[in-house]
Amino acid sequence: MQTKKYSSYAQIDNELEILKIEKEISYQKLVLSVQKTKESFTFLNVASNVTDAVKSTFFSSSGTILSLMIPIIIKWFTNKKRGN
């Protein structure tokens, strides 16, 4: 960072005012971010996210886990009916 040179106290005061306003803007952004984070952690949002994750895992178009489990379940039922 380069050192600034000021020729008057007015310039220093202006720079301090700018920095004060930038600090307040950053603080307000932080407060807004915390509020949005709190809102995203409501029970309904978390439940919705979990439900969506389960749906996409088990019932996606490729059906990765479900397509693997169906043959195993069918084989288990057929063996159970035969008494094995």
C-alpha positions as CSV (number, residue, x, y, z in Angstrom):
1,M,0.0,0.0,0.0
2,Q,1.4,3.3,-1.0
3,T,1.6,6.1,1.6
4,K,-0.7,9.1,0.7
5,K,0.5,12.6,1.2
6,Y,-2.0,15.3,2.2
7,S,-1.6,19.0,1.8
8,S,-4.3,20.0,4.2
9,Y,-6.4,18.8,7.1
10,A,-9.5,19.1,4.9
11,Q,-8.2,16.4,2.7
12,I,-7.5,14.2,5.7
13,D,-11.0,14.8,7.0
14,N,-12.5,14.0,3.6
15,E,-10.5,10.7,3.4
16,L,-11.6,9.8,6.9
17,E,-15.3,10.5,6.1
18,I,-15.0,8.3,3.0
19,L,-13.5,5.5,5.0
20,K,-16.2,5.9,7.7
21,I,-18.9,5.6,5.0
22,E,-17.2,2.5,3.4
23,K,-17.0,0.9,6.9
24,E,-20.7,1.5,7.5
25,I,-21.6,0.0,4.0
26,S,-19.5,-3.1,4.8
27,Y,-21.2,-3.4,8.2
28,Q,-24.6,-3.2,6.6
29,K,-23.7,-5.8,4.0
30,L,-22.6,-8.1,6.8
31,V,-25.8,-7.6,8.7
32,L,-27.9,-8.3,5.6
33,S,-25.8,-11.5,4.9
34,V,-26.4,-12.7,8.5
35,Q,-30.1,-12.1,8.2
36,K,-30.3,-14.0,4.9
37,T,-28.3,-16.9,6.4
38,K,-30.7,-17.0,9.4
39,E,-33.7,-17.0,7.1
40,S,-32.2,-19.9,5.1
41,F,-32.0,-22.1,8.2
42,T,-35.7,-22.2,9.0
43,F,-37.1,-25.6,9.6
44,L,-39.1,-25.5,6.3
45,N,-36.1,-24.6,4.2
46,V,-33.9,-27.2,5.7
47,A,-36.6,-29.9,5.4
48,S,-37.2,-28.8,1.8
49,N,-33.5,-29.0,1.0
50,V,-33.3,-32.5,2.6
51,T,-36.3,-33.7,0.7
52,D,-34.9,-32.4,-2.6
53,A,-31.6,-34.1,-2.0
54,V,-33.4,-37.4,-1.2
55,K,-35.6,-37.1,-4.3
56,S,-32.6,-36.3,-6.6
57,T,-30.6,-39.2,-5.1
58,F,-33.3,-41.9,-5.3
59,F,-35.6,-40.7,-8.0
60,S,-33.5,-38.8,-10.5
61,S,-33.7,-39.6,-14.2
62,S,-30.7,-41.9,-13.9
63,G,-32.1,-43.3,-10.6
64,T,-28.6,-44.3,-9.5
65,I,-29.4,-45.9,-6.1
66,L,-33.0,-46.9,-6.8
67,S,-32.0,-48.6,-10.1
68,L,-29.3,-50.6,-8.2
69,M,-31.7,-51.5,-5.3
70,I,-34.6,-52.8,-7.4
71,P,-32.9,-56.0,-8.6
72,I,-31.6,-56.7,-5.1
73,I,-35.1,-56.2,-3.6
74,I,-36.7,-58.4,-6.2
75,K,-34.1,-61.1,-5.7
76,W,-34.6,-60.9,-1.9
77,F,-38.4,-61.3,-2.3
78,T,-38.2,-64.2,-4.7
79,N,-35.7,-66.0,-2.4
80,K,-38.0,-65.3,0.6
81,K,-41.0,-66.8,-1.2
82,R,-39.0,-69.9,-2.1
83,G,-38.0,-70.4,1.5
84,N,-34.3,-69.7,1.0
